[in-house]
Amino acid sequence: MKVTILGAGAYGLALATMVNENSHNITIWTKLDTELEELKKYHTNNRVLPDFILPNNFEYTNNLKKAVKNSDLIIIAVPAGFVDSVSKELSDYYENQPICIASKGIEQDTCLFVDDVVKKYIKTDKIAVISGPSFAIDIIKKVPIGLSLATNDNHTEKVVINALQNNYLKLRTTDDIIGIEICGSVKNIIAIAAGMIDGMGLPESTQAMFITESLHDIKELIKALGGDKKTILSFAGFGDLLLTATSIKSRNFRFGKMVGENTPKELIEEFKNNTTIEGLYTLKSIYKLLDNKKVNIPIINLIYDIIFNDKDPNEIKKFLINK
């Protein structure tokens, strides 16, 4: 089976190692010439996975037509902000293959979830979404990892399981695509606030209180947007929230920690400019989406005001008691 992965960032490359465990042919596409040159010459991308050498049987290309030709599965693993442009280009070469989306987030201008961004250009029901507690660095270490796999197409489900599930990676299936996408997007925002709590020097007891309250809010958000609120108990829900909101490995958590520590603004800006912080992108989108839908999720409003309107992070403490 030929599997094409669009995106040569940490997560895309980590997923490629899982596909490789199942002895499939792998083509990795990147739009960046410098990235492509390093991958071809050294089988590395030290910017995102320092000191990790990829298997030497991967094929790399910046030619999207070549990448997806005769592919049995396309995995989209680019940052959420690039899904639109990649999907638009992909539509010219798409051959009705199953598409598995590993990107997480909500498009800012349209407030569309990632699967709807893809379907804006590609008319297909062969779409799956994967999400769950899984840092790329942990995936490549071949430790047990669990992900949620959401799709409404049986064939797509089988193809994705065949490509990814093995002795290290477990996939638990559901048909609640919107619920999984909400969990995968919003957990990055919650992780920013969790980082603030840590940065302010508050203990694990307060962190646990915050995560518990956030679970309830995400559950209500899933219900309000048409998903199954039970999805909050999935790998993509509680599992990913627990991981992202408690680990310094999370870029969103690290960013929030800097805010909570009252780090000088120029250092925060430097971090933002050199790091992909998906939660920031998604925060703007979900705030706009909730306003459009007339849905009130107070924790989202508070995080938005702290990040974009210079509200004092200490307001989180008052919020938790008064909520």
C-alpha positions in Angstrom: 0.0 0.0 0.0 1.3 3.5 -0.8 0.7 6.1 1.8 1.3 9.8 1.1 1.9 12.2 4.0 1.4 15.9 3.3 3.6 17.8 5.7 7.1 17.0 7.0 6.7 18.5 10.4 7.3 16.6 13.6 3.8 14.9 13.7 3.8 14.0 10.0 7.2 12.4 10.2 6.2 10.6 13.4 3.1 9.1 11.8 5.3 8.0 8.9 7.4 5.9 11.3 4.1 4.1 12.3 3.2 3.5 8.7 6.7 2.1 8.2 6.2 -0.3 11.0 3.4 -1.8 8.9 5.7 -2.2 5.9 3.9 0.2 3.6 5.5 2.4 0.9 5.7 6.0 2.1 6.0 9.3 0.2 6.4 12.5 2.2 5.6 15.9 0.6 6.9 19.2 1.7 6.6 22.6 0.1 9.8 23.8 1.7 12.9 23.4 -0.5 15.4 23.6 2.4 13.4 20.9 4.3 13.3 18.7 1.3 17.0 19.0 0.7 17.8 18.0 4.3 15.3 15.1 4.2 16.8 13.7 1.0 20.4 14.1 2.0 20.4 13.2 5.7 17.0 11.6 6.3 16.5 14.2 9.1 14.5 17.3 10.0 16.5 18.6 12.9 14.3 21.7 13.2 11.4 19.6 14.5 12.9 16.3 15.5 16.5 16.9 16.6 18.9 14.0 16.2 16.3 11.6 14.9 17.2 9.8 11.7 14.3 8.6 9.6 14.3 5.2 7.8 16.2 5.4 4.5 13.3 3.9 2.5 11.1 7.0 2.5 10.5 9.0 -0.6 10.5 12.8 -0.4 9.2 15.3 -2.9 7.9 18.8 -3.3 5.8 17.7 -6.3 2.2 17.2 -5.0 1.0 15.5 -8.2 3.8 13.0 -8.0 3.2 12.5 -4.2 -0.4 11.5 -4.5 -0.4 9.6 -7.8 -1.5 6.0 -7.2 -1.6 6.6 -3.5 -3.9 4.4 -1.4 -4.2 6.9 1.5 -3.4 10.6 1.9 -2.6 11.8 5.4 -2.8 15.6 5.8 -0.4 16.7 8.6 0.3 20.4 7.8 -0.5 23.2 10.4 -4.2 24.1 10.4 -3.5 27.5 8.7 -2.1 25.7 5.6 -4.9 23.1 5.2 -6.8 25.5 2.9 -4.0 26.1 0.4 -2.9 22.5 0.4 -6.4 21.2 -0.1 -7.0 23.6 -3.0 -3.8 22.4 -4.7 -4.6 18.7 -3.9 -8.0 19.0 -5.6 -6.2 19.1 -9.0 -4.6 15.7 -8.5 -7.0 13.9 -6.2 -7.8 10.3 -7.3 -10.7 9.5 -4.9 -8.4 8.1 -2.2 -9.3 8.0 1.5 -8.0 11.1 3.3 -6.9 11.0 6.9 -6.6 14.4 8.6 -4.1 14.7 11.4 -4.1 18.6 11.4 -6.1 20.2 14.2 -7.8 23.6 14.4 -10.5 25.9 13.0 -10.0 28.2 10.0 -10.0 31.8 11.1 -11.9 33.5 8.3 -14.6 30.9 7.8 -14.6 29.3 11.2 -14.7 25.9 9.4 -13.2 22.8 11.1 -10.4 21.1 9.2 -12.5 18.4 7.6 -14.9 21.0 6.2 -11.9 23.0 4.8 -10.8 19.9 2.9 -14.3 19.3 1.6 -14.6 22.9 0.4 -12.3 21.8 -2.4 -12.5 18.0 -2.5 -16.0 16.5 -2.9 -15.6 13.2 -1.0 -17.0 11.2 1.9 -13.8 9.3 2.3 -12.5 11.4 5.1 -11.2 10.4 8.5 -9.9 12.5 11.4 -7.3 11.3 14.0 -6.6 12.9 17.3 -5.4 12.0 20.7 -2.6 12.3 23.4 0.5 11.9 21.3 3.6 14.1 21.1 5.6 13.3 18.0 8.7 12.7 20.1 6.8 9.9 22.0 5.5 8.3 18.8 9.0 7.9 17.4 10.1 6.2 20.6 7.6 3.4 19.9 5.8 3.5 23.2 2.1 2.7 23.5 0.0 5.5 22.1 -3.8 5.7 21.7 -5.7 7.9 19.1 -9.3 8.4 18.3 -10.2 7.7 14.6 -13.4 9.4 13.4 -15.0 8.7 10.1 -18.4 7.9 8.6 -17.0 5.7 5.8 -16.2 2.0 6.5 -13.7 1.7 3.7 -11.7 4.7 4.9 -11.7 3.4 8.5 -10.2 0.1 7.3 -7.6 1.7 5.2 -6.5 4.1 8.0 -6.3 1.2 10.5 -4.3 -0.9 8.1 -1.9 2.0 7.6 -1.4 3.1 11.2 -2.5 0.6 13.8 0.3 -1.7 15.1 2.0 -2.9 18.3 2.6 0.6 19.4 -0.3 2.6 18.1 -4.0 1.9 19.0 -6.9 3.4 17.2 -10.3 3.6 18.8 -13.1 4.4 16.3 -16.1 6.7 16.4 -18.4 8.4 13.9 -18.4 11.7 15.8 -16.1 13.7 13.5 -17.2 17.1 14.9 -16.8 16.0 18.5 -13.2 14.7 17.8 -12.4 17.9 15.9 -13.6 20.1 18.7 -11.6 18.2 21.3 -8.5 18.3 19.1 -8.8 22.0 18.6 -9.9 23.3 22.0 -7.4 21.3 24.1 -4.7 23.6 22.7 -6.5 26.6 24.0 -7.0 25.0 27.4 -3.3 24.1 27.5 -2.4 27.8 27.1 -4.4 28.6 30.3 -3.0 25.6 32.1 0.5 26.9 31.3 -0.6 30.3 32.8 -1.7 28.5 36.0 1.7 26.8 36.2 3.5 30.0 35.4 1.7 31.8 38.2 3.1 29.2 40.6 -0.2 27.6 41.4 -0.1 24.0 42.6 -1.3 20.7 41.0 -4.5 21.0 43.0 -5.6 24.1 41.2 -4.4 22.7 37.9 -6.7 19.6 38.5 -9.6 21.9 39.3 -9.1 23.8 36.1 -8.8 20.7 33.9 -12.0 19.3 35.5 -13.9 22.5 34.8 -12.6 22.6 31.3 -13.8 19.1 30.6 -17.3 20.2 31.5 -17.0 23.3 29.2 -15.7 21.2 26.3 -18.5 18.7 26.8 -21.1 21.5 26.5 -19.3 22.9 23.5 -19.5 19.6 21.7 -23.2 19.3 22.4 -23.8 22.9 21.3 -22.1 22.3 17.9 -23.9 19.1 17.2 -21.5 16.4 18.4 -21.8 13.6 21.0 -20.9 14.9 24.4 -19.6 11.4 25.4 -16.7 12.1 23.0 -15.1 14.1 25.9 -14.2 10.7 27.4 -12.2 9.6 24.3 -8.5 9.6 23.6 -9.1 12.9 21.7 -11.0 14.4 24.7 -9.9 13.7 28.2 -6.8 11.9 27.0 -5.4 14.7 24.9 -6.5 17.4 27.4 -4.7 15.6 30.2 -1.5 15.4 28.2 -1.4 18.8 26.6 -2.5 20.7 29.7 0.1 19.2 32.0 3.2 18.8 30.0 6.0 21.3 29.3 6.6 19.5 26.0 3.4 21.2 24.8 4.2 24.4 22.9 0.8 25.8 23.9 1.6 25.0 27.6 5.0 26.6 27.3 3.5 29.7 25.8 0.9 30.0 28.5 3.6 29.5 31.2 5.5 32.4 29.8 2.4 34.6 30.0 1.7 33.4 33.6 5.3 34.2 34.6 4.9 37.7 33.2 7.8 37.1 30.8 8.8 40.3 28.9 6.7 40.8 25.8 9.7 40.8 23.4 10.6 37.3 24.6 7.1 36.1 24.2 6.9 37.6 20.7 10.2 35.9 19.8 8.8 32.5 21.0 5.6 33.1 18.9 7.6 34.0 15.8 9.8 30.8 16.1 7.2 28.3 17.3 3.9 26.9 15.9 1.4 27.6 18.6 -1.8 26.1 17.3 -3.8 27.2 20.3 -3.3 30.9 19.4 -4.6 30.3 15.8 -7.6 28.3 17.1 -8.4 30.7 19.9 -9.2 33.5 17.4 -11.3 31.1 15.4 -13.3 29.5 18.2 -14.0 32.9 19.8 -15.4 34.1 16.5 -17.3 30.8 15.9 -18.9 30.9 19.4 -19.9 34.6 18.9 -21.5 33.7 15.5 -23.4 30.8 17.0 -24.4 32.7 20.1 -22.8 30.0 22.3 -21.4 31.2 25.6 -18.3 29.3 26.9 -16.9 31.6 29.6 -13.4 30.0 29.8 -12.8 30.7 26.1 -13.8 34.3 26.6 -11.5 34.7 29.5 -8.4 33.1 27.8 -9.1 35.3 24.8 -9.2 38.5 26.9 -6.0 37.5 28.7 -4.1 36.8 25.4 -5.4 39.5 23.1 -6.8 42.2 25.5 -4.1 42.2 28.2 -6.4 41.0 30.9 -4.5 39.9 34.1 -3.9 36.1 34.1 -4.8 36.2 37.8 -8.4 36.5 36.7 -8.3 32.7 36.2 -8.2 32.2 40.0 -11.3 34.3 40.5 -13.0 32.6 37.6 -12.4 29.1 39.0 -14.0 30.0 42.3 -16.9 32.0 40.9 -17.7 29.7 37.9 
